[in-house]
């Protein structure tokens, strides 16, 4: 089963300004914007940040269908988080949290849709190469990064499969019926990955 709605592995070839931009400035810009979105606490500015993210997605010429498919599950989580925020902190905080989560999702989607994963990994290796004398292995760090990227779709797939299994047993409204088997399956997947890396001499 494939995992719909994930934010990685969706590179879309194109000729937009963001497609042609170097990897370094794009990743740096993503980091700066993300930190700013998280650090600034203001509902009006949250609207501005979302508008900036939407403008970048427009510049990248991302299709509306792709945006919807890639962010709908994030939107679902954002609505749940916003509900709790409304209960504890009020309407403005809830709206701000909702907009911030959607903004971060759109920013991440825009970068992954306009930048091949291999280009990101090559850039990470180049940036970390001067640290090799300090004992840092750039290739190993890049491998870790690529494994994290590859693990996200699988984790979402496990979540969807576990949710469907709980619903099939009539337990869809019980969080424990979902969380317990989900955590067990994620840990088992992590052990399988670790064993595979060890078998190839990469687990040290």
C-alpha positions as CSV (number, residue, x, y, z in Angstrom):
1,X,0.0,0.0,0.0
2,X,1.4,3.4,-0.9
3,X,1.2,6.3,1.4
4,X,-0.9,9.2,0.0
5,X,-0.4,12.7,1.1
6,X,3.3,12.6,2.1
7,X,5.5,15.5,1.7
8,X,8.6,13.7,0.3
9,X,9.4,11.8,-2.9
10,X,7.2,14.1,-5.0
11,X,9.8,15.9,-7.1
12,X,8.1,17.5,-10.1
13,X,10.5,18.4,-13.0
14,X,10.0,22.0,-14.2
15,X,11.5,25.3,-15.3
16,X,10.2,27.6,-12.6
17,X,12.5,30.0,-10.7
18,X,12.5,27.7,-7.7
19,X,13.4,24.7,-9.9
20,X,16.4,26.5,-11.3
21,X,17.5,27.9,-7.9
22,X,20.6,26.3,-6.2
23,X,19.9,23.8,-3.5
24,X,21.8,25.7,-0.8
25,X,19.8,28.9,-0.9
26,X,16.5,26.9,-1.0
27,X,17.3,24.8,2.0
28,X,18.6,27.9,3.9
29,X,15.5,29.8,3.0
30,X,13.3,26.9,4.2
31,X,15.2,26.8,7.5
32,X,14.9,30.5,8.0
33,X,11.2,30.7,7.1
34,X,10.4,27.6,9.3
35,X,12.2,29.0,12.3
36,X,10.5,32.4,11.8
37,X,7.0,30.8,11.5
38,X,7.6,28.8,14.7
39,X,9.2,31.6,16.7
40,X,6.8,34.5,15.9
41,X,3.6,34.3,17.9
42,X,1.0,36.3,16.1
43,X,-2.2,35.3,14.4
44,X,-2.1,38.2,11.8
45,X,1.5,37.3,10.9
46,X,0.5,33.7,10.6
47,X,-1.8,34.7,7.8
48,X,1.1,36.6,6.2
49,X,3.3,33.5,6.5
50,X,0.7,31.3,4.9
51,X,0.4,33.9,2.0
52,X,4.2,33.7,1.5
53,X,4.1,29.9,1.4
54,X,1.2,30.0,-1.1
55,X,3.1,32.5,-3.2
56,X,6.2,30.3,-3.3
57,X,4.0,27.3,-4.3
58,X,2.5,29.4,-7.1
59,X,6.0,30.5,-8.3
60,X,6.9,26.8,-8.3
61,X,3.8,26.1,-10.4
62,X,2.6,23.4,-8.1
63,X,-0.8,21.9,-9.1
64,X,-3.7,22.4,-6.8
65,X,-4.4,18.7,-6.8
66,X,-0.8,17.9,-5.7
67,X,-1.1,20.5,-2.9
68,X,-4.3,19.0,-1.7
69,X,-3.1,15.4,-1.8
70,X,0.2,16.2,-0.1
71,X,-1.2,18.4,2.7
72,X,-4.7,16.9,3.5
73,X,-3.4,14.6,6.3
74,X,-1.3,17.5,7.7
75,X,-4.4,19.6,7.6
76,X,-6.3,16.9,9.5
77,X,-3.6,16.9,12.2
78,X,-3.6,20.7,12.3
79,X,-7.4,20.8,12.8
80,X,-7.0,18.4,15.8
81,X,-4.2,20.4,17.3
82,X,-6.2,23.6,16.8
83,X,-9.1,22.1,18.6
84,X,-7.0,21.5,21.6
85,X,-5.5,24.9,21.4
86,X,-9.0,26.5,21.2
87,X,-10.0,24.5,24.3
88,X,-7.0,25.6,26.4
89,X,-5.9,28.9,25.0
90,X,-8.7,30.4,22.9
91,X,-9.6,31.1,19.3
92,X,-6.7,33.2,18.3
93,X,-4.1,30.7,19.4
94,X,-6.0,27.9,17.7
95,X,-6.1,29.7,14.4
96,X,-2.5,30.7,14.6
97,X,-1.4,27.0,15.3
98,X,-3.6,25.8,12.4
99,X,-2.2,28.3,9.9
100,X,1.4,27.7,11.1
101,X,1.2,24.0,10.6
102,X,-0.3,24.4,7.1
103,X,2.4,26.9,6.2
104,X,5.2,24.6,7.3
105,X,3.6,21.8,5.2
106,X,3.3,23.9,2.1
107,X,6.9,25.2,2.5
108,X,8.3,21.7,2.8
109,X,6.2,20.5,-0.1
110,X,7.4,23.4,-2.3
111,X,11.1,22.5,-1.6
112,X,10.7,18.8,-2.1
113,X,8.7,19.3,-5.3
114,X,11.3,21.5,-6.8
115,X,14.5,19.8,-5.6
116,X,15.6,16.2,-6.3
117,X,16.4,14.3,-3.2
118,X,19.8,13.3,-4.7
119,X,20.7,17.0,-5.0
120,X,19.8,17.6,-1.4
121,X,22.0,14.7,-0.3
122,X,24.9,15.8,-2.5
123,X,24.7,19.3,-1.0
124,X,24.7,17.8,2.6
125,X,27.9,15.8,1.8
126,X,29.6,18.9,0.4
127,X,28.7,21.0,3.4
128,X,29.9,18.4,5.9
129,X,33.1,17.5,4.1
130,X,35.2,20.0,6.0
131,X,34.1,18.3,9.3
132,X,35.6,15.0,8.2
133,X,38.8,15.9,10.2
134,X,36.6,16.1,13.3
135,X,35.3,12.6,12.9
136,X,32.1,13.4,11.0
137,X,31.3,11.1,8.1
138,X,29.5,13.1,5.5
139,X,28.3,10.0,3.6
140,X,26.9,8.5,6.8
141,X,25.1,11.7,7.7
142,X,23.6,11.8,4.1
143,X,22.6,8.2,4.5
144,X,20.8,9.0,7.7
145,X,19.1,11.9,6.1
146,X,18.0,9.8,3.1
147,X,16.7,7.0,5.4
148,X,14.7,9.6,7.3
149,X,13.2,10.8,4.1
150,X,12.4,7.3,2.9
151,X,10.9,6.3,6.3
152,X,8.2,9.0,6.2
153,X,6.0,7.5,3.5
154,X,6.3,4.1,5.1
155,X,5.4,5.5,8.5
156,X,2.3,7.2,7.1
157,X,1.4,3.9,5.4
158,X,1.7,2.1,8.7
159,X,-0.5,4.7,10.3
160,X,-3.2,4.4,7.7
161,X,-3.1,0.6,7.7
162,X,-3.3,0.5,11.5
163,X,-6.2,3.0,11.5
164,X,-8.1,0.9,9.0
165,X,-7.5,-2.3,10.9
166,X,-8.8,-0.6,14.1
167,X,-11.9,0.6,12.2
168,X,-12.5,-2.9,10.8
169,X,-12.6,-4.2,14.4
170,X,-15.0,-1.5,15.4
171,X,-12.4,0.2,17.5
172,X,-11.9,3.3,15.4
173,X,-12.8,5.7,18.3
174,X,-10.4,4.1,20.8
175,X,-6.9,5.8,20.7
176,X,-5.2,2.9,22.4
177,X,-6.5,0.5,19.7
178,X,-4.6,2.6,17.2
179,X,-1.5,3.9,19.1
180,X,-0.3,0.6,20.6
181,X,-0.1,-1.5,17.4
182,X,1.1,1.5,15.5
183,X,4.1,2.1,17.9
184,X,4.9,-1.6,17.8
185,X,4.9,-1.7,14.0
186,X,7.1,1.4,13.8
187,X,9.6,0.0,16.2
188,X,9.6,-3.3,14.4
189,X,10.3,-1.5,11.1
190,X,13.1,0.4,12.7
191,X,14.7,-2.9,13.9
192,X,14.4,-4.4,10.4
193,X,16.1,-1.3,8.9
194,X,18.9,-1.5,11.5
195,X,19.4,-5.2,10.9
196,X,19.6,-4.6,7.2
197,X,22.2,-1.8,7.7
198,X,24.3,-4.0,10.0
199,X,24.3,-6.8,7.5
200,X,25.8,-4.4,5.0
201,X,28.4,-3.1,7.5
202,X,26.7,0.2,8.0
203,X,25.2,-0.2,11.4
204,X,28.2,0.7,13.6
